[in-house]
Amino acid sequence: MSNKLKFDFTVDKAAKTVYITREFDAGLDLVWDAFTKAELLDQWVAPAPFKARTKYMDFEVGGKRFYAMVSPEGHEGWILQEYRSITPKTNFKLYNVFADKDENPAPTGSDWDYTFSEEEGITTVSIAIYNESLERMEKMIEMGFIEGYKATVKNLEQLLSTMK
């Protein structure tokens, strides 16, 4: 993997939005699959030592993914995502919210907007994460979101290198 791949991470408190742009040394098809298939997501979205475990995922407009971040001690933190729009290999949007094990959502969540493009074998993923409240965004960041996301990107790079 090239060390020259773009990785921008910007927090805009006024807009209650986190912006992430990341390039991957892999084709669009592989990167798209890594973001849209449960069996691949479970291999990279949890920062070590946590593991991701998807209970179910229906990648279609109106479909949902319900998964847990599982600690080494077995504690589960559940997340519910609802897909709002999908343009294959280009863009998808989802609503993301913490939930309990029975799928009861927390009062506030965030809207995630993923955009994919490829140029000369390098795929760029741009993500905008809009939070319903500044307090939620600040809590997300305090809980280690930035460090955790950077760790998951390393997991994804390793996964993509095995898929080529």
N, C-alpha and C positions, 0 to 999 in steps of 0.2 A: 504494500500500500504506500502511496505517495504521502509524504509529509506536507505537500503543498496543496492538499485538498482543502477547500474552503470550509470553515466552521465558524459561523457568526451566531452569537447569542445575545440578544438585546432585550432588556426589560424596560417597557414604557409604562410607568406608573400612571401617568395622566390618561392614557388610553386603556389602562387595565389589561394590557396585552404583552405577551412574551413572543418575540419573533426569533425563529431559529432557521438558519440556512446551512445546509450541510451537503457537501459533495461526496460521492462514493465512487470508487474505482470499480464499477460494475455496471452492467447494462440495465436499462430501464425495466425489462421484464423481471429480472431477479430482484431488484429493489422493490418494485411494486408488490411482488409476491411476498417479500419479507414483511411488508406493512399490512398485508390484507389476508393472510392465511394464518389461522390459529396455531397450527403446528410449527410454523416458523416464528411467529410472534412470541410464543412461549419460550423459545430458545434464546431470545435476546432482550426483551423489554424490562426484565428485572435486573437491577444492579446487584452484583454479588455482595453478600452471600444469599440474597433473596432469590426465589424462583417464581416464575409466573405459571399459573395453572388456569387455563380457560375451561369454564364449565360448559359454555356454549357460545357459538358465534355464527351469525347469519349476516354475511357481508352482502347486503342489498339495502336499498333505500327503505327505511323504516325498520330494518333488521337491527339486532343488538348483539353486542359481545358482553358477556358477563364473566369476569375473571378475578382471580385473587393474586395478590402479592403475598407469598408465603415466606415467613422468616425461618431461619434454621431451627428455631424451637417449635415450629409448626403453627405460629399465629398467622391468621389470615386477615388481610386488608382487602376488602372487595371493591371493585370498580365496575360500573355499568356504563356502557357506551351505546349510543343510538346513532345509526348512520342516517344523516340528513340528505346527502346528495352524493352521487358517484358518477364520475366521468372516467371510464376505464383508462388506465395508464396515464392519466393527466391530473385528476383531482378527486379528493373525497373530503367530505365534511362530517363531523360527528359531534355529538354532545356528550361530554364526559362528566361523571359525577361519582363521588364516593357513595358506597351503599353498605347495607348490612348483608349478612349471608342469605337473607330472604328477599333480596333485591329491593328493599325499601331505600330510596335515594336520600341523600343529604339535601338540605334546603337549597343549596346553591352549587352550581357546577361551572363548567367552562366549555366554550365552543372552540373546536380544533378544526383548522382549515389546512389541508395538506395539498401541496402542488408539486408535481413531478415533471422533470424534463431531462433530456439526455442530449449530450453533444460529445462526439468523438469518444464514445464508450464511458464517459463520466456522467453519472446521474446526479442531478441536483434535486434535493428535497427541501422545500420551503414550507415552514409551519408557522401559522399564526394562532396563538392560544389566547382567546378573549375570555376574561373572567367576569362573572356577573357582579363581583364586588372587588374593590381594592383590598379589603381585608382577606378575602379568599386567596387572591394572588400573593399577598405578602405571606400568608400562612404556608402556601405551597412552596414558596422560595425558602422560608425558614425551615421547612421540613427536609430541605436538601435537594430540591428539584433540579437545580443546575448541576450539582455534582453527580446526582443520580443519572440525569440524562446523558451527561458526558460519558459515564461508565457504560450505559447501555449502548451508546454508539460504538464503543470499542467491541462490545459483544457482537453487534451487527456487522462490523467490519470483518471479524473472525468468521462469522457465519457465511457472509458473502464470499469470502475467499475459498470456502469449502464447496460452494455451489457452482463455481465457474466451470 
